[in-house]
Amino acid sequence: MAKKNIDWENLGFGYIKTDKRYVSNYTNGAWDEGALIDDDMITMSECACVLQYSQTIFEGLKAYTTEKGQIVIFRPDLNGDRLASSAKRMEMPVFPVDRFVDSIIETVKANADYVPPYGTGATLYVRPYMFGINPVIGVKPADDFQYRVFTTPVGPYFKGGVKPLTIKVSDFDRAAPHGTGNIKAGLNYAMSLHAIVTAHNEGFAENMYLDAATRSKVEETGGANFLFVTKDNKVVTPKSDSILPSITRRSLMYVAKEYLGLEVEEREVHFDEVKDFAECGLCGTAAVISPVGKIVDHGNEICFPSGMEKMGPVTQKLYDTLTGIQMGRLEAPEGWIKVVE
Ligand SMILES: *Cc1c(COP(=O)(O)O)cnc(C)c1O
């Protein structure tokens, strides 16, 4: 085995085909045994349910090399649980969580040469997903499904240092009450594309979505949960049934309490109180935490005291602690780190 000749530090976040992917098919009411395959192309009916009615769900996690040189993945069982809850909401069969974790490990192992070395900031992004594959024209769930896992090496999220983001309060809604905001379904992203392109065209990095019913409470961005720090160092994250339960956010809240001894609160956050917070960050697998320096609400600017040059002090501590745990520099809570090889 030899690492691929890739300029790890300068990798972007784009798709690069790797050697192997995992596939399991669900037909006649059962999953087959699954296999690693070479073919990156999928052939399906022109009328496949996923193409007509978007019956598709996904997960995202990373494999990386620790300080000691082990390849590991972070809390994959939680991704498996979340894929299961997405499947149930979308009338899809559950792919058993133990098989999910095994499929991730197998796929990462088979592409170990693409796992970036320690210290490069790059990682191997792992994308498990499932979709309805048989022809469906009258609206109903598919009968047959495909579950796949592919990997792609991705570069450090912040090249040349972390820069706080400027985001806008969106005029669009991300998720309806009692809708699908709390599951990781492609449909949530399809309808967010226009909103993110609009925000980018206006010079913003991301959208802050408010709750669709009252437009008075903070929900999340298109792909990351919010974390706020109060002026007296309390860590606050919005609670809502239409937020996607980020594994990074849940891990950071644990770290805040158990490693840093901070007070933590998961509760409704009114947009009106955002101006009073000291720090703001976005949490997700991709960046762990992206600091937010400024939020613009129809011309009104909220500028956090942490500024536009660096992360706020509490955000930085949270970031350092969680990445320290992930990279093996700090002891991890039981079960958080799964060694691939
Ligand atoms: C995936 C995702 C997140 C981040 O979740 P992690 O498990 O931390 O990667 C947050 N919000 C949305 C809408 C997402 O799809």
The ligand as a Gaussian input file, in Angstrom:
#p B3LYP/6-31G(d) Opt

LIG

0 1
 C      -25.416000      17.238000       7.850000
 C      -26.066000      18.468000       8.360000
 C      -25.592000      19.154000       9.500000
 C      -24.335000      18.775000      10.216000
 O      -24.404000      17.523000      10.829000
 P      -23.082000      16.761000      11.279000
 O      -23.584000      15.457000      11.755000
 O      -22.458000      17.563000      12.360000
 O      -22.198000      16.688000      10.078000
 C      -26.308000      20.252000       9.944000
 N      -27.407000      20.690000       9.294000
 C      -27.883000      20.074000       8.199000
 C      -29.087000      20.608000       7.528000
 C      -27.224000      18.943000       7.692000
 O      -27.696000      18.338000       6.599000

